[in-house]
Amino acid sequence: MARITLVGCVVALLITALADSGQDLFDAVRNGTVNPVEQLLSAGADPNTRETGHWGNFTALHEAAWGNYVNITRALIKDGADIDVKDNYWRTPLLIASWKGGTALVRVLAAAGAAVDGVDPRWTPLIAATEHGHLSTVEALVDLGADITIKDKNGDTALHWAARKNETDITQVLLRAGANPRELNNNGTTPLGIAQEMGHVVLANIIDDFSISVPTSTIIMIVGITCGATLIIVVGCYLLKRYLSARSSPPQPQISGSAQPRIEMREHIIFRNSNNVQMEHIYECAD
């Protein structure tokens, strides 16, 4: 009986120690210094544990992204932290970093394999960064291949959000990346329509000018297609002409080897013999 009680006490102490080490890890992350975090991880702290009682059900990596702690993020990733872990609101560390404007942290997470478009189809890192006006983060996400066509639950793309927030620089980045200025949201409104409704005159002019102008890449594509089509037509006409010419020409005689054509000549000679009888001789000569 005493032995069972002793074992129970040891287990309870271990559970308490583990719980304390988990909380210590969160405290160390919030402190923003990487050395204590590395020491706790070396001592066995779980980088994927959830903070008890936290409103977002954060992991240490969420907390590091919230504080924009690049070195701590690297340490947690090195120790096996889940890159695309979600909190209670489907936010990944990369989405939180985008929302907070942590451009360097976004690149670190993306380099480690984090999903650039997040895991929540209703709210992407690109939309989050655009909504909160983080130009450099938007540029980084576009450079990393973020999908600029994804819409949130209201049908708004990142360009809709840029128009709504009057973010002229972000708008230009998104337009150059191929964002569609004519895309409709759930209310049937384009980014240009939003800018006009909200009185964002400069931004509306930027979108309007871009809608009218034709990008250089599009011009090059049109010229290439036109040249290719012209070449195909020219070659086709030439081949058709050759074909029709061959059909209309009579077949030519084939002469093989040294054989020469046979030439026949006939000569008719008419004369009378001694009895005054008309005679006719035909001489034939063939080569």
Contacts in CASP RR format, 6 or more apart in sequence:
PFRMAT RR
TARGET T0000
AUTHOR 0000-0000-0000
METHOD contacts of the structure
MODEL  1
MARITLVGCVVALLITALADSGQDLFDAVRNGTVNPVEQLLSAGADPNTR
ETGHWGNFTALHEAAWGNYVNITRALIKDGADIDVKDNYWRTPLLIASWK
GGTALVRVLAAAGAAVDGVDPRWTPLIAATEHGHLSTVEALVDLGADITI
KDKNGDTALHWAARKNETDITQVLLRAGANPRELNNNGTTPLGIAQEMGH
VVLANIIDDFSISVPTSTIIMIVGITCGATLIIVVGCYLLKRYLSARSSP
PQPQISGSAQPRIEMREHIIFRNSNNVQMEHIYECAD
18 46 0 8 1.000
19 52 0 8 1.000
21 40 0 8 1.000
21 43 0 8 1.000
21 44 0 8 1.000
21 45 0 8 1.000
22 40 0 8 1.000
22 45 0 8 1.000
22 46 0 8 1.000
22 49 0 8 1.000
22 51 0 8 1.000
23 51 0 8 1.000
23 52 0 8 1.000
24 40 0 8 1.000
24 45 0 8 1.000
25 37 0 8 1.000
25 40 0 8 1.000
25 41 0 8 1.000
25 45 0 8 1.000
25 46 0 8 1.000
25 47 0 8 1.000
25 49 0 8 1.000
25 60 0 8 1.000
26 51 0 8 1.000
26 58 0 8 1.000
26 60 0 8 1.000
26 63 0 8 1.000
28 36 0 8 1.000
28 37 0 8 1.000
28 40 0 8 1.000
29 37 0 8 1.000
29 60 0 8 1.000
29 63 0 8 1.000
29 64 0 8 1.000
29 69 0 8 1.000
29 72 0 8 1.000
29 76 0 8 1.000
30 63 0 8 1.000
30 67 0 8 1.000
32 67 0 8 1.000
32 69 0 8 1.000
32 72 0 8 1.000
33 72 0 8 1.000
34 69 0 8 1.000
34 71 0 8 1.000
34 72 0 8 1.000
34 75 0 8 1.000
37 60 0 8 1.000
37 72 0 8 1.000
37 75 0 8 1.000
37 76 0 8 1.000
38 75 0 8 1.000
41 47 0 8 1.000
41 75 0 8 1.000
41 76 0 8 1.000
41 79 0 8 1.000
47 59 0 8 1.000
47 60 0 8 1.000
47 61 0 8 1.000
47 76 0 8 1.000
47 79 0 8 1.000
47 80 0 8 1.000
47 81 0 8 1.000
48 59 0 8 1.000
48 60 0 8 1.000
48 80 0 8 1.000
48 81 0 8 1.000
48 82 0 8 1.000
48 85 0 8 1.000
49 59 0 8 1.000
49 60 0 8 1.000
50 57 0 8 1.000
50 58 0 8 1.000
50 59 0 8 1.000
51 57 0 8 1.000
51 58 0 8 1.000
51 59 0 8 1.000
51 63 0 8 1.000
55 88 0 8 1.000
56 62 0 8 1.000
56 87 0 8 1.000
56 88 0 8 1.000
56 89 0 8 1.000
57 87 0 8 1.000
57 88 0 8 1.000
58 66 0 8 1.000
58 87 0 8 1.000
59 81 0 8 1.000
59 82 0 8 1.000
59 85 0 8 1.000
59 87 0 8 1.000
60 76 0 8 1.000
60 81 0 8 1.000
61 73 0 8 1.000
61 76 0 8 1.000
61 77 0 8 1.000
61 81 0 8 1.000
61 82 0 8 1.000
61 83 0 8 1.000
61 85 0 8 1.000
61 93 0 8 1.000
62 85 0 8 1.000
62 87 0 8 1.000
62 91 0 8 1.000
62 93 0 8 1.000
62 96 0 8 1.000
64 72 0 8 1.000
64 73 0 8 1.000
64 76 0 8 1.000
64 93 0 8 1.000
64 105 0 8 1.000
65 73 0 8 1.000
65 93 0 8 1.000
65 94 0 8 1.000
65 96 0 8 1.000
65 97 0 8 1.000
65 100 0 8 1.000
65 105 0 8 1.000
65 109 0 8 1.000
66 96 0 8 1.000
66 100 0 8 1.000
67 100 0 8 1.000
68 97 0 8 1.000
68 100 0 8 1.000
68 101 0 8 1.000
68 102 0 8 1.000
68 105 0 8 1.000
69 105 0 8 1.000
70 104 0 8 1.000
70 105 0 8 1.000
70 108 0 8 1.000
73 93 0 8 1.000
73 105 0 8 1.000
73 108 0 8 1.000
73 109 0 8 1.000
74 108 0 8 1.000
77 83 0 8 1.000
77 108 0 8 1.000
77 109 0 8 1.000
77 112 0 8 1.000
83 92 0 8 1.000
83 93 0 8 1.000
83 94 0 8 1.000
83 109 0 8 1.000
83 112 0 8 1.000
83 113 0 8 1.000
83 114 0 8 1.000
84 92 0 8 1.000
84 93 0 8 1.000
84 94 0 8 1.000
84 114 0 8 1.000
84 115 0 8 1.000
84 118 0 8 1.000
84 119 0 8 1.000
85 92 0 8 1.000
85 93 0 8 1.000
86 92 0 8 1.000
86 119 0 8 1.000
86 120 0 8 1.000
90 119 0 8 1.000
90 120 0 8 1.000
90 123 0 8 1.000
91 99 0 8 1.000
91 120 0 8 1.000
92 114 0 8 1.000
92 115 0 8 1.000
92 118 0 8 1.000
92 119 0 8 1.000
92 125 0 8 1.000
93 109 0 8 1.000
93 114 0 8 1.000
94 106 0 8 1.000
94 109 0 8 1.000
94 110 0 8 1.000
94 114 0 8 1.000
94 115 0 8 1.000
94 116 0 8 1.000
94 118 0 8 1.000
94 125 0 8 1.000
95 118 0 8 1.000
95 120 0 8 1.000
95 123 0 8 1.000
95 124 0 8 1.000
95 125 0 8 1.000
95 128 0 8 1.000
97 105 0 8 1.000
97 106 0 8 1.000
97 109 0 8 1.000
97 125 0 8 1.000
97 137 0 8 1.000
98 106 0 8 1.000
98 125 0 8 1.000
98 126 0 8 1.000
98 128 0 8 1.000
98 129 0 8 1.000
98 134 0 8 1.000
98 137 0 8 1.000
98 141 0 8 1.000
99 125 0 8 1.000
99 128 0 8 1.000
99 129 0 8 1.000
99 131 0 8 1.000
99 132 0 8 1.000
100 132 0 8 1.000
101 129 0 8 1.000
101 132 0 8 1.000
101 134 0 8 1.000
101 136 0 8 1.000
101 137 0 8 1.000
102 134 0 8 1.000
102 137 0 8 1.000
103 134 0 8 1.000
103 136 0 8 1.000
103 137 0 8 1.000
103 140 0 8 1.000
106 125 0 8 1.000
106 137 0 8 1.000
106 140 0 8 1.000
106 141 0 8 1.000
106 144 0 8 1.000
107 140 0 8 1.000
107 144 0 8 1.000
110 116 0 8 1.000
110 144 0 8 1.000
116 125 0 8 1.000
116 141 0 8 1.000
116 144 0 8 1.000
116 145 0 8 1.000
116 146 0 8 1.000
117 124 0 8 1.000
117 125 0 8 1.000
117 126 0 8 1.000
117 146 0 8 1.000
117 147 0 8 1.000
117 150 0 8 1.000
118 124 0 8 1.000
118 125 0 8 1.000
121 150 0 8 1.000
122 152 0 8 1.000
122 153 0 8 1.000
123 152 0 8 1.000
123 153 0 8 1.000
124 146 0 8 1.000
124 147 0 8 1.000
124 150 0 8 1.000
124 152 0 8 1.000
124 158 0 8 1.000
125 141 0 8 1.000
125 146 0 8 1.000
126 138 0 8 1.000
126 141 0 8 1.000
126 142 0 8 1.000
126 146 0 8 1.000
126 147 0 8 1.000
126 148 0 8 1.000
126 150 0 8 1.000
126 158 0 8 1.000
127 150 0 8 1.000
127 152 0 8 1.000
127 156 0 8 1.000
127 157 0 8 1.000
127 158 0 8 1.000
127 161 0 8 1.000
129 137 0 8 1.000
129 138 0 8 1.000
129 141 0 8 1.000
130 138 0 8 1.000
130 158 0 8 1.000
130 161 0 8 1.000
130 162 0 8 1.000
130 165 0 8 1.000
130 167 0 8 1.000
130 170 0 8 1.000
130 174 0 8 1.000
131 161 0 8 1.000
131 165 0 8 1.000
133 165 0 8 1.000
133 167 0 8 1.000
133 170 0 8 1.000
135 167 0 8 1.000
135 169 0 8 1.000
135 170 0 8 1.000
135 173 0 8 1.000
138 158 0 8 1.000
138 170 0 8 1.000
138 173 0 8 1.000
138 174 0 8 1.000
139 173 0 8 1.000
142 148 0 8 1.000
142 173 0 8 1.000
142 174 0 8 1.000
142 177 0 8 1.000
148 157 0 8 1.000
148 158 0 8 1.000
148 159 0 8 1.000
148 174 0 8 1.000
148 177 0 8 1.000
148 178 0 8 1.000
148 179 0 8 1.000
149 157 0 8 1.000
149 179 0 8 1.000
149 180 0 8 1.000
149 183 0 8 1.000
150 157 0 8 1.000
150 158 0 8 1.000
151 157 0 8 1.000
151 185 0 8 1.000
154 185 0 8 1.000
154 186 0 8 1.000
154 187 0 8 1.000
155 185 0 8 1.000
155 186 0 8 1.000
156 164 0 8 1.000
156 185 0 8 1.000
157 179 0 8 1.000
157 180 0 8 1.000
157 183 0 8 1.000
157 185 0 8 1.000
157 191 0 8 1.000
158 170 0 8 1.000
158 174 0 8 1.000
158 179 0 8 1.000
159 171 0 8 1.000
159 174 0 8 1.000
159 175 0 8 1.000
159 179 0 8 1.000
159 180 0 8 1.000
159 181 0 8 1.000
159 183 0 8 1.000
159 191 0 8 1.000
160 183 0 8 1.000
160 185 0 8 1.000
160 189 0 8 1.000
160 191 0 8 1.000
160 194 0 8 1.000
161 167 0 8 1.000
162 170 0 8 1.000
162 171 0 8 1.000
162 174 0 8 1.000
162 191 0 8 1.000
162 203 0 8 1.000
163 171 0 8 1.000
163 191 0 8 1.000
163 192 0 8 1.000
163 193 0 8 1.000
163 194 0 8 1.000
163 195 0 8 1.000
163 198 0 8 1.000
163 200 0 8 1.000
163 203 0 8 1.000
163 204 0 8 1.000
163 207 0 8 1.000
164 194 0 8 1.000
164 198 0 8 1.000
166 195 0 8 1.000
166 198 0 8 1.000
166 200 0 8 1.000
166 203 0 8 1.000
167 203 0 8 1.000
168 202 0 8 1.000
168 203 0 8 1.000
168 206 0 8 1.000
171 191 0 8 1.000
171 203 0 8 1.000
171 206 0 8 1.000
171 207 0 8 1.000
172 206 0 8 1.000
175 181 0 8 1.000
175 206 0 8 1.000
175 207 0 8 1.000
175 210 0 8 1.000
179 191 0 8 1.000
181 190 0 8 1.000
181 191 0 8 1.000
181 192 0 8 1.000
181 207 0 8 1.000
181 210 0 8 1.000
181 211 0 8 1.000
182 190 0 8 1.000
182 192 0 8 1.000
182 211 0 8 1.000
183 190 0 8 1.000
183 191 0 8 1.000
184 190 0 8 1.000
189 197 0 8 1.000
191 207 0 8 1.000
192 204 0 8 1.000
192 207 0 8 1.000
192 208 0 8 1.000
192 211 0 8 1.000
193 204 0 8 1.000
195 203 0 8 1.000
195 204 0 8 1.000
195 207 0 8 1.000
196 204 0 8 1.000
255 261 0 8 1.000
260 287 0 8 1.000
262 286 0 8 1.000
262 287 0 8 1.000
263 286 0 8 1.000
263 287 0 8 1.000
264 284 0 8 1.000
264 285 0 8 1.000
264 286 0 8 1.000
265 284 0 8 1.000
265 285 0 8 1.000
265 286 0 8 1.000
266 282 0 8 1.000
266 283 0 8 1.000
266 284 0 8 1.000
266 285 0 8 1.000
267 282 0 8 1.000
267 283 0 8 1.000
267 285 0 8 1.000
268 280 0 8 1.000
268 281 0 8 1.000
268 282 0 8 1.000
269 280 0 8 1.000
269 281 0 8 1.000
269 282 0 8 1.000
269 283 0 8 1.000
270 278 0 8 1.000
270 279 0 8 1.000
270 280 0 8 1.000
271 278 0 8 1.000
271 279 0 8 1.000
271 281 0 8 1.000
272 278 0 8 1.000
272 279 0 8 1.000
273 279 0 8 1.000
END
